[in-house]
Amino acid sequence: MPADKVAEYADGLCYTDLMAGYYLGASEEVLQAIADYSAWFFVWDDRHDRDAVHGRAAQWRRLRFRLHAALDAPAAHLRHPDPLVAGLADSVGRLFAFLPGTWNARFRRHFHAVIDAYDREFRNRLQGRVPLVDEYLALRRLTFAHWIWTDLLELSAGCELPDAVRKHPSFRKAALLSQEFAAWYNDLCSLPKEIAGDEVHNLGISLITHEGLTLEEAVDDVRRRVEECISGFIDVEKDVLRLADRLADGTVRGKELGAAVRACLANMRNWFSSVYWFHHESGRYTVDSWDDRSTPPYVNNEAAGEK
């Protein structure tokens, strides 16, 4: 993004505002680290998009390997000449300062999977291949980084949750529903831009291509799925609250875990309102105001990602 575009559009993109609405209760230092990582993620997403649009397979392959390396050894990549690689190193290095190494290892594992999923998406785009609906839904959980944003809830709560809590069916379902809502609502709001840009990764596009739905029917289907995420979350939320009560067994550790689960659950709920607000306030999705409906006005088609 050219410097003049940064000045014109950065605040209006509302990336840090989105995180501020999701990770309520986090310390200022934690929230700043998460917000900066989120902003980096959007920039990376745009680089990935430009590499796909221009067929820059070698550049994308090189970037993918560098991001994997920076994730494994952030301190060694802080001065990397590609600012996107250095930015990831800086972001994750700061995130890794708050919780034990076991949390860091989990975050690394989850984000390595996200990078690889972006590569699968890149290859689909070069081939013009629209994934089947079920295939797309599984891929979307990775490209939207469901488990990364869920991991960061623990950072916000200041407590690493044990596997027995994180993998509890009710807790995991609540986390998944909050992220599915976000991913599918994003698909709904991105659909005009992505149809205009001949994109192949959107739930609506998969429904149209493989289920034979009209555009209107696909929009209705995605909206129904979004609404079911909301009702499903409200139902399972009660079970997670009961889990928090059981964890608070009178011990110091139990009290800490119970409070952390409640904090994580509250911010899963906040994800719904924050994501809804973001998609109607961010300049990233105001497609009707763009001259080119396939490309945000802050993206320089020719230069983006050339370094």
HUZISUL-V460228 format. One record per helix or strand. SS is the DSSP state (H for helix, E for strand). FROM is the first residue (numbers start at 1). TO is the last residue. If there is no record, write none. Layout:
# HUZISUL-V460228
ss/from/to
SS/FROM/TO
SS/FROM/TO
This chain:
# HUZISUL-V460228
ss/from/to
H/3/13
H/15/22
H/28/53
H/57/72
H/74/77
H/83/95
H/101/127
H/133/143
H/146/157
H/163/166
H/169/196
H/203/211
H/215/247
H/252/281
H/287/289
